[in-house]
C-alpha cells in the first residue's frame, strides 16, 4: 500500500494498513454505521473526496471492507469479519483519548457539521413524544451562514441531520456557542450547568427541554472518567 516498515512483527504489518492518515477515522465511521460515500464524507468533512476514494480502495484490498450494491443500486461499503474485529481496538483508542488527552478544544477542533452529524447518530428517541419533532441548534458565535442546524426526529424513520431549513415547525430551539454544545456532547459540560450559567438557552417545549440530557445521547466516550489535565 505504501512504503512499509520492513518488519515481520504483526504490529508493524497491521500499522501499514491501519495507521495511514484518516484511516482510523474512516474505520470509526464504518463502526458508527455509515455505509455510503456521501455519509462517510459527512462524518469526515475535512477529508478530500479523492483521498477518501483512495483509502476505501486500500481497505478493500486489505479485506477490511467490501463494496456491495445497495437496494437502489448505489455502492455501499460494509465491514468484513476482519474489519469488525477492529471495533474494540478503535473504540479503545477513543476511550484512551477521552481519558488521557488534554480536553481543551481549540477552534481548529470545532466543526458544526460534524457535531450535528455525530449528534444525529447518537440521539436517543425513546424518551421523546412519539411524533415527528424538529430541533433547531443555533450556534451564536458563528457567521450567519454557518449558524443554524436542525435535527428531525421521526418515530418511524429515525433521525435526520439537516444543514438547511427543512421547513418544519420547530419544537425546541437550542442557542449556544459551538464550543458549549461540543462540550456537552463530549461529556465535559452538562445541559443543566450550561443552562444555569446562561451558556445555553432553550426555547420551546419545556417537557422536551427538561429531557435534553437524556435524549441528546452524547458521545460514546462521554462517560469515561477524564484523567488528563
C-alpha positions in Angstrom: 0.0 0.0 0.0 2.8 2.4 0.9 6.4 2.1 2.0 6.3 -0.5 4.7 8.3 -0.9 7.9 10.1 -4.0 6.6 9.4 -6.0 9.8 7.7 -9.3 10.2 6.1 -8.1 13.5 2.3 -8.3 13.3 2.1 -4.8 14.9 4.2 -3.4 12.0 2.1 -5.2 9.4 -1.2 -4.1 10.9 0.1 -0.5 11.2 0.9 -0.4 7.5 -2.8 -0.9 6.8 -4.4 1.0 9.7 -2.2 3.9 10.6 -2.3 5.9 7.3 -3.7 9.4 7.8 -7.5 9.4 8.1 -7.8 5.6 8.0 -8.6 5.1 11.8 -11.3 7.8 11.5 -12.7 6.2 8.3 -13.0 2.9 10.2 -14.7 4.8 13.0 -17.3 5.9 10.5 -18.0 2.3 9.5 -18.2 1.3 13.1 -20.8 4.1 13.7 -22.9 2.8 10.8 -22.0 4.8 7.8 -22.0 2.7 4.6 -22.3 5.2 1.7 -19.7 7.5 0.2 -21.7 10.7 0.9 -22.3 9.7 4.5 -18.7 8.9 5.0 -17.9 12.4 3.7 -20.3 14.0 6.2 -18.5 12.2 9.0 -15.1 13.3 7.6 -15.8 16.7 6.2 -12.2 17.8 6.1 -11.1 14.7 4.1 -10.9 15.2 0.4 -13.1 13.0 -1.8 -10.0 11.9 -3.7 -8.2 10.7 -0.6 -11.4 9.1 0.7 -11.7 7.1 -2.6 -8.0 6.1 -2.2 -8.4 4.9 1.4 -11.6 2.9 0.5 -9.7 1.1 -2.2 -6.8 0.4 0.2 -9.1 -1.0 2.9 -11.0 -3.1 0.3 -7.7 -4.5 -1.0 -6.7 -5.4 2.6 -10.1 -7.2 3.1 -11.2 -4.8 5.9 -14.2 -3.7 3.9 -16.2 -4.9 0.9 -18.2 -3.0 -1.6 -21.8 -4.2 -2.4 -24.7 -2.9 -4.4 -27.4 -1.4 -2.2 -31.2 -1.8 -2.7 -31.3 1.2 -5.1 -28.2 0.2 -7.0 -25.9 2.6 -5.1 -22.5 1.3 -3.9 -22.3 0.6 -0.2 -19.3 -0.4 1.9 -19.5 -3.0 4.7 -17.0 -4.1 7.2 -15.8 -7.7 6.7 -15.2 -10.0 9.6 -11.7 -8.7 9.8 -13.0 -5.1 9.8 -15.5 -5.8 12.5 -12.7 -7.2 14.7 -11.2 -3.7 14.8 -14.2 -2.4 16.9 -12.6 -2.9 20.3 -9.3 -1.6 19.1 -10.6 1.6 17.5 -13.1 2.3 20.3 -10.3 1.6 22.8 -8.2 4.4 21.2 -11.2 6.7 21.7 -11.5 5.7 25.4 -7.8 6.4 25.9 -8.1 9.7 24.1 -11.0 10.8 26.2 -9.3 9.8 29.5 -5.7 11.0 28.8 -5.6 13.6 26.1 -5.9 17.2 27.2 -9.6 18.2 26.9 -9.1 21.8 25.8 -10.8 22.3 22.5 -9.2 24.8 20.1 -11.1 26.5 17.3 -9.4 24.0 14.9 -11.1 21.1 16.6 -14.7 22.5 16.4 -16.8 21.7 13.4 -20.6 22.3 13.5 -21.5 20.0 10.6 -19.5 17.1 12.2 -21.1 17.8 15.6 -24.6 17.7 14.1 -23.8 14.5 12.2 -22.5 12.9 15.4 -25.5 14.1 17.4 -27.9 12.6 14.9 -26.3 9.2 15.1 -26.3 9.2 18.9 -29.7 10.8 19.6 -32.0 8.6 21.8 -35.6 8.8 20.6 -37.0 6.6 23.3 -37.9 9.2 25.9 -39.3 11.7 23.3 -43.0 12.1 22.3 -44.0 9.6 19.6 -44.4 12.1 16.9 -42.3 14.0 14.3 -40.2 16.6 16.1 -37.8 19.3 14.8 -34.9 20.7 16.9 -33.0 23.7 15.8 -29.5 24.4 17.0 -28.2 28.0 16.8 -24.5 28.4 17.3 -24.5 32.1 18.1 -20.7 32.6 17.8 -20.5 31.5 14.2 -21.1 33.5 11.0 -24.8 33.7 10.0 -24.3 31.3 7.1 -23.0 28.6 9.4 -25.1 29.3 12.5 -28.3 27.2 12.1 -28.7 23.4 12.0 -31.6 21.0 12.5 -32.4 17.5 13.7 -35.6 15.9 12.5 -36.9 13.1 14.7 -39.5 10.6 13.4 -40.5 7.5 15.3 -40.9 5.7 12.0 -37.8 6.7 10.1 -35.4 7.7 12.9 -33.2 10.9 13.0 -32.1 13.1 10.1 -29.4 15.8 10.2 -30.3 18.9 8.2 -27.9 21.7 7.2 -30.6 23.8 5.6 -34.0 24.7 6.9 -36.3 21.7 6.5 -39.4 23.9 6.7 -41.0 22.2 9.7 -42.3 23.9 12.9 -39.6 23.8 15.5 -40.3 22.1 18.8 -37.2 23.2 20.6 -34.6 25.9 19.9 -31.1 25.4 21.5 -29.0 28.5 21.3 -25.4 28.5 22.5 -21.8 28.6 21.2 -20.4 25.8 19.2 -17.9 25.1 22.0 -20.7 24.8 24.6 -22.6 22.2 22.6 -19.4 20.3 21.7 -18.5 20.2 25.4 -22.0 18.9 26.3 -21.8 16.2 23.6 -18.3 15.1 24.8 -19.4 15.0 28.4 -17.2 17.9 29.5 -20.3 20.0 30.3 -24.0 19.2 31.0 -27.2 20.7 29.8 -28.2 21.7 33.3 -24.9 23.5 34.1 -24.9 25.3 30.7 -28.5 26.4 31.0 -28.0 27.6 34.6 -24.9 29.6 33.6 -26.8 31.1 30.5 -24.3 29.4 28.2 -27.3 27.5 26.7 -30.8 29.0 26.1 -33.6 26.5 25.4 -36.8 27.8 23.9 -39.9 25.8 23.1 -41.4 22.7 24.7 -40.3 22.6 28.4 -41.0 18.9 28.5 -38.6 18.2 25.7 -36.1 20.7 27.1 -36.2 19.0 30.5 -35.2 15.7 29.0 -32.5 17.0 26.7 -29.6 15.5 28.6 -31.3 12.1 28.2 -32.3 12.3 24.6 -29.2 14.0 23.3 -27.4 10.6 23.6 -23.9 12.1 23.9 -20.6 10.8 22.5 -20.0 7.1 23.2 -16.9 8.3 25.2 -18.7 10.9 27.2 -19.0 8.7 30.3 -15.3 7.9 30.5 -13.5 9.4 33.6 -11.1 12.0 32.5 -7.5 11.5 33.8 -5.8 14.3 31.9 -5.5 17.9 32.8 
